């Protein structure tokens, strides 16, 4: 019975581990990654809280000043030797209610300033979204094509390992030279070292992808690319002017700069209004401490702007406007340069990709299969085999690099235009 129980526990552990292994493996398309990103990215969530904070500032701006209640009572009457008397015969108390009234439209100007602050926070959120989404797409394709390159290495390592076993056997039989075996071992060692370097890069890309999507660190990712995305409309069919207009219309960082100017302009209006004094009106009642007794008075309080007329804050707001205008010009220049540079890079990558024969990779794979057969039949030498094998590897790696750079250039055009030209 003990053995049966132990066996059942062992089976349960193995089944549980298998279940976790299946659960931890996540097949991920770019669309799914974008969905996780929008829901789970911590930077976006934090930026969204800034919008809520700006909206809270608007609530504060809409509030009126609270009235002030003041009350004073006789503490100790030395004649009656009693405390806190309020009667007309032996006591005394006085009270007042005052209300501050803001003049020169300060409240409305403050509300408009807070509304602009909300817009500013929203555009900053969208600019962060634009930047992080580009990073997500770029990282996705970098990881995807790195994984494809690693598969090539694994295929070569497997076939080279089999070749090494065959040559070791032939060496023992005295049919091949020891130097040929050493060459194959050297090739295998280099392949494993290069694959390890790519695996390290791939793990870094997976880490970045998990952070962007808010995925568990232990999740094993398998990236699936939409093949239709590789067949998008050629870039040379899209006019440069259209891209530039799209950037000027949609770029959130340019909207941030322009909203920053509006914020400073409204702040200047508010600060000029702050130079105008506010009025405080008070209603006072005094039992016996004034003339006549049971005194009721209406008070008015207004500071005289003899020295401070908010000169410093007005000057700061004027400087803010000048700085905001400069920032708009900088953003416009940056935008134009980024769109032009990205467009030229994308055109160059498209031209290079178009000049690549689509069947070249397939033909090369067929050639390699024939190469292995010819080598086993000893129709070609080991050196020729190793040279062609290395050429096959380099060809595949370059094709994957070119495909990544092409997709990255398209993602960058989306980024610099602030729109989704390529899906």
C-alpha positions in Angstrom: 0.0 0.0 0.0 2.8 2.4 0.8 4.4 1.7 -2.6 1.0 2.4 -4.3 0.7 5.7 -2.4 4.2 6.7 -3.2 3.5 5.9 -6.9 0.3 8.0 -6.9 2.1 10.9 -5.3 4.9 10.6 -7.9 2.3 10.6 -10.8 0.6 13.6 -9.2 3.8 15.6 -9.0 4.7 14.7 -12.6 1.2 15.7 -13.8 1.3 19.0 -11.9 4.7 19.9 -13.3 3.5 19.1 -16.8 0.4 21.3 -16.2 2.5 24.2 -15.0 4.9 23.8 -17.9 1.9 24.0 -20.3 0.5 27.0 -18.4 3.8 28.8 -18.4 4.2 28.6 -22.2 2.5 31.5 -23.8 2.0 31.8 -27.6 1.9 35.5 -28.3 1.0 37.4 -31.4 1.7 41.1 -31.8 -2.0 42.0 -31.4 -2.2 40.0 -28.1 1.0 41.6 -26.9 -0.5 45.1 -27.6 -3.7 44.0 -25.7 -1.6 43.0 -22.6 0.5 46.1 -23.0 -2.6 48.5 -22.8 -4.0 46.6 -19.8 -0.9 45.9 -17.8 1.9 48.3 -18.6 2.9 50.0 -15.3 4.2 53.2 -16.9 0.9 53.7 -18.7 -1.0 53.1 -15.5 1.1 55.6 -13.6 0.7 58.2 -16.4 -3.1 57.6 -16.3 -3.1 58.5 -12.6 -1.5 61.8 -13.5 -4.6 62.5 -15.6 -6.8 61.8 -12.6 -4.6 64.0 -10.5 -5.0 66.9 -13.0 -8.8 66.3 -13.0 -8.7 66.6 -9.2 -7.0 70.0 -9.6 -9.9 71.1 -11.7 -12.3 70.1 -8.9 -10.3 72.2 -6.5 -10.3 75.2 -8.9 -14.1 75.2 -9.1 -14.6 75.4 -5.3 -15.5 78.7 -3.7 -13.6 80.0 -0.7 -15.0 78.9 2.7 -16.6 81.5 4.9 -14.8 82.3 8.2 -16.6 82.2 11.5 -15.1 84.1 14.4 -16.4 84.1 18.0 -15.1 85.7 21.2 -16.5 85.2 24.7 -15.7 86.7 28.1 -13.4 84.2 29.8 -13.6 85.3 33.4 -15.7 87.9 35.1 -13.8 89.1 38.2 -16.8 90.9 39.6 -19.0 87.8 39.6 -16.1 85.4 39.8 -17.6 83.2 37.1 -16.3 81.9 33.8 -17.8 82.2 30.2 -20.8 84.2 31.1 -23.0 85.2 28.1 -25.9 87.0 29.8 -26.6 90.6 29.0 -26.3 91.5 32.7 -22.9 89.9 33.5 -21.5 88.5 30.3 -20.0 89.6 27.0 -19.4 88.0 23.6 -18.8 89.0 20.0 -19.0 87.1 16.7 -18.5 87.7 13.0 -19.0 85.8 9.7 -16.8 86.9 6.8 -16.6 85.7 3.2 -13.7 86.3 0.7 -14.8 87.3 -2.8 -12.3 86.9 -5.6 -12.3 89.6 -8.2 -11.0 90.0 -11.7 -12.4 86.5 -12.7 -9.7 84.7 -10.8 -11.9 81.6 -10.2 -12.8 81.2 -13.9 -9.2 81.8 -15.0 -8.1 79.2 -12.4 -10.7 76.7 -13.8 -9.4 77.3 -17.4 -5.8 76.8 -16.3 -6.8 73.5 -14.6 -8.6 72.3 -17.7 -5.5 73.0 -19.7 -3.5 71.0 -17.1 -5.9 68.0 -17.8 -5.3 68.3 -21.6 -1.5 68.5 -20.9 -1.6 65.3 -18.8 -3.7 63.5 -21.5 -1.3 64.5 -24.3 1.7 63.4 -22.2 -0.1 60.0 -21.7 -0.6 59.6 -25.4 3.0 60.5 -26.1 4.2 57.9 -23.6 1.8 55.4 -25.3 3.3 56.3 -28.7 6.9 55.8 -27.5 6.2 52.6 -25.5 4.1 51.0 -28.4 7.0 51.6 -30.8 9.3 49.9 -28.2 6.9 47.0 -28.0 6.6 46.4 -31.7 10.3 46.8 -32.2 11.1 44.4 -29.4 8.6 41.9 -30.6 10.0 41.7 -34.1 13.6 41.7 -32.8 12.8 38.7 -30.5 10.8 36.9 -33.3 13.6 37.1 -35.9 16.3 36.3 -33.2 14.3 33.1 -32.5 14.3 32.3 -36.2 18.0 32.7 -36.3 18.5 30.5 -33.3 16.5 27.8 -35.0 19.0 27.9 -37.9 21.9 27.5 -35.4 20.1 24.6 -33.8 19.6 22.8 -37.1 23.3 23.3 -37.9 24.4 22.1 -34.4 22.2 19.0 -34.8 23.5 18.1 -38.3 27.1 19.0 -37.3 26.8 16.8 -34.2 25.7 13.9 -36.3 28.5 14.6 -38.8 31.0 14.6 -35.9 29.8 11.2 -34.6 30.2 9.8 -38.1 33.7 11.2 -38.5 34.7 9.9 -35.0 33.7 6.5 -36.2 35.6 6.9 -39.4 38.6 8.1 -37.5 38.7 5.0 -35.4 38.6 2.9 -38.6 41.4 5.0 -40.1 39.3 6.3 -43.0 39.7 10.1 -42.2 42.4 12.3 -40.9 42.3 13.6 -37.3 42.6 17.2 -38.6 39.2 16.8 -40.3 37.6 15.8 -37.0 39.2 18.8 -35.3 37.8 21.1 -38.0 34.3 19.7 -37.4 34.7 20.0 -33.6 35.8 23.6 -34.0 32.8 24.4 -36.2 30.5 22.8 -33.6 32.1 24.8 -30.8 31.8 28.1 -32.7 28.1 27.4 -33.6 27.3 26.7 -29.9 29.1 29.9 -28.8 27.3 32.0 -31.4 24.0 30.5 -30.5 24.6 31.2 -26.8 25.2 34.8 -27.6 22.0 35.0 -29.6 20.1 33.2 -26.8 21.4 35.8 -24.3 20.1 38.6 -26.6 16.8 36.8 -27.0 16.3 36.5 -23.2 16.9 40.2 -22.9 14.3 40.9 -25.5 11.9 38.5 -23.8 12.5 40.3 -20.5 11.8 43.7 -22.1 8.6 42.3 -23.7 7.4 40.8 -20.4 8.0 44.2 -18.7 6.1 46.1 -21.4 3.2 43.6 -21.3 3.1 43.1 -17.6 3.7 39.3 -18.0 5.0 36.9 -15.4 8.8 36.7 -15.4 8.6 32.9 -15.5 6.4 32.7 -18.6 8.0 31.0 -21.6 7.1 33.0 -24.7 6.6 31.6 -28.2 6.1 34.6 -30.6 3.9 34.2 -33.7 4.2 36.8 -36.4 1.3 37.7 -38.7 2.6 36.9 -42.2 0.1 39.4 -43.7 2.0 42.1 -41.9 5.1 41.3 -44.1 3.1 42.1 -47.2 1.9 45.6 -46.4 1.7 48.4 -49.0 5.1 49.4 -50.4 6.4 52.5 -48.7 7.3 54.3 -52.0 3.5 54.4 -52.8 3.0 56.7 -49.7 3.8 60.3 -50.4 6.3 62.0 -48.0 4.0 65.0 -47.7 1.2 62.7 -46.4 3.5 61.3 -43.7 4.6 64.8 -42.6 1.0 66.1 -42.4 0.0 63.1 -40.4 2.9 63.8 -37.9 1.9 67.5 -37.6 -1.7 66.4 -36.9 -1.2 63.4 -34.7 2.1 63.7 -32.8 1.3 64.0 -29.1 4.6 65.6 -28.2 3.8 68.5 -30.6 0.4 68.8 -28.9 2.1 68.8 -25.5 4.3 71.7 -26.7 1.3 73.7 -28.1 -0.8 73.0 -25.0 2.2 74.1 -22.9 2.0 77.5 -24.6 -1.7 77.7 -23.9 -1.1 76.8 -20.3 1.5 79.6 -19.9 -0.8 82.1 -21.7 -3.7 81.3 -19.3 -1.3 81.3 -16.4 -0.2 84.9 -17.4 -3.9 86.0 -17.4 -4.4 84.4 -13.9 -1.2 86.0 -12.5 -2.2 89.5 -13.8 -5.6 89.0 -12.2 -3.9 88.0 -8.9 -2.4 91.5 -8.8 -5.9 92.8 -8.2 -6.8 92.6 -4.5 -9.7 90.5 -3.4 -12.5 91.8 -1.1 -13.5 90.2 2.2 -17.0 91.2 3.6 -17.8 90.5 7.2 -21.0 90.7 9.3 -20.2 91.4 13.0 -22.3 91.2 16.2 -21.0 92.5 19.6 -23.1 92.3 22.8 -21.6 95.1 24.9 -18.1 95.7 23.8 -19.0 98.4 21.3 -21.2 101.4 20.8 -24.1 101.1 20.8 -24.6 97.9 22.8 -25.9 94.9 20.8 -23.8 96.3 18.0 -24.3 94.9 14.5 -21.7 96.0 11.9 -20.8 95.4 8.3 -17.1 95.2 7.6 -15.0 95.4 4.4 -11.4 94.4 4.1 -9.2 94.9 1.0 -5.4 94.8 0.8 -3.8 97.9 -0.7 -1.4 96.9 -3.6 1.3 99.4 -2.7 4.3 97.1 -2.8 3.4 93.6 -4.0 1.5 93.5 -7.3 2.5 89.9 -8.1 5.3 91.2 -10.3 7.5 88.1 -9.9 4.8 85.6 -10.9 3.7 87.7 -13.9 7.4 87.9 -15.1 7.7 84.1 -14.7 4.5 83.5 -16.7 5.9 85.8 -19.5 9.1 83.9 -19.6 7.1 80.6 -19.7 5.3 81.8 -22.8 8.7 82.7 -24.5 10.1 79.3 -23.5 6.9 77.5 -24.8 7.2 79.2 -28.2 10.8 78.1 -28.5 9.8 74.6 -27.5 7.1 74.4 -30.2 9.7 75.5 -32.9 12.1 72.8 -31.5 9.4 70.1 -31.7 8.4 71.1 -35.2 12.0 70.9 -36.4 12.5 67.6 -34.6 9.3 66.2 -36.1 10.3 67.1 -39.6 13.8 65.6 -39.3 12.5 62.4 -37.7 9.9 61.9 -40.4 12.4 62.6 -43.2 15.1 60.4 -41.7 12.7 57.5 -41.0 11.1 57.7 -44.5 14.5 57.6 -46.2 15.6 54.6 -44.0 12.4 52.8 -44.7 12.7 53.3 -48.5 16.3 52.0 -48.3 15.3 48.9 -46.4 12.3 48.3 -48.8 14.6 48.6 -51.8 17.0 46.2 -50.4 14.3 43.7 -49.5 12.7 44.0 -52.9 16.0 43.2 -54.5 16.1 39.9 -52.6 14.8 37.0 -54.5 11.9 35.5 -52.5 12.9 32.0 -53.5 16.5 32.5 -52.6 16.1 31.2 -49.0 14.1 28.1 -50.2 16.7 27.5 -53.0 19.5 27.8 -50.5 17.9 25.3 -48.2 17.5 22.8 -51.1 21.1 23.5 -52.0 22.3 22.7 -48.4 20.3 19.4 -48.4 22.1 18.5 -51.6 25.4 19.7 -50.2 25.1 17.3 -47.2 24.3 14.4 -49.5 27.3 15.2 -51.8 29.6 15.6 -48.8 28.5 12.2 -47.4 29.1 10.7 -50.9 32.6 12.4 -50.8 31.9 14.4 -53.9 33.2 17.6 -52.2 35.9 18.1 -49.7 35.4 19.0 -46.1 36.8 22.5 -46.6 34.3 23.2 -49.4 31.5 21.8 -47.3 32.4 24.0 -44.3 32.7 27.1 -46.4 29.3 26.5 -48.1 27.8 25.6 -44.7 29.0 28.9 -43.2 27.7 30.8 -46.2 24.3 29.2 -45.6 24.3 30.3 -42.0 25.4 33.9 -42.9 22.8 34.1 -45.6 20.0 33.1 -43.3 21.1 35.5 -40.5 21.3 38.4 -43.0 17.8 37.6 -44.3 16.4 37.6 -40.8 18.2 40.9 -40.0 16.9 42.5 -43.2 13.4 41.4 -42.4 13.6 42.8 -38.9 15.0 46.1 -40.1 12.2 46.3 -42.7 9.5 45.8 -40.0 11.3 48.1 -37.6 11.4 50.8 -40.2 7.7 50.5 -40.7 7.1 50.6 -36.9 9.3 53.7 -36.7 7.2 55.4 -39.4 4.1 54.8 -37.3 6.0 56.2 -34.3 7.2 59.4 -36.0 3.9 60.1 -37.6 1.9 59.3 -34.5 -0.5 57.2 -36.5 -1.1 53.6 -37.6 -0.1 53.6 -41.2 1.2 50.0 -41.1 -0.7 47.5 -39.0 
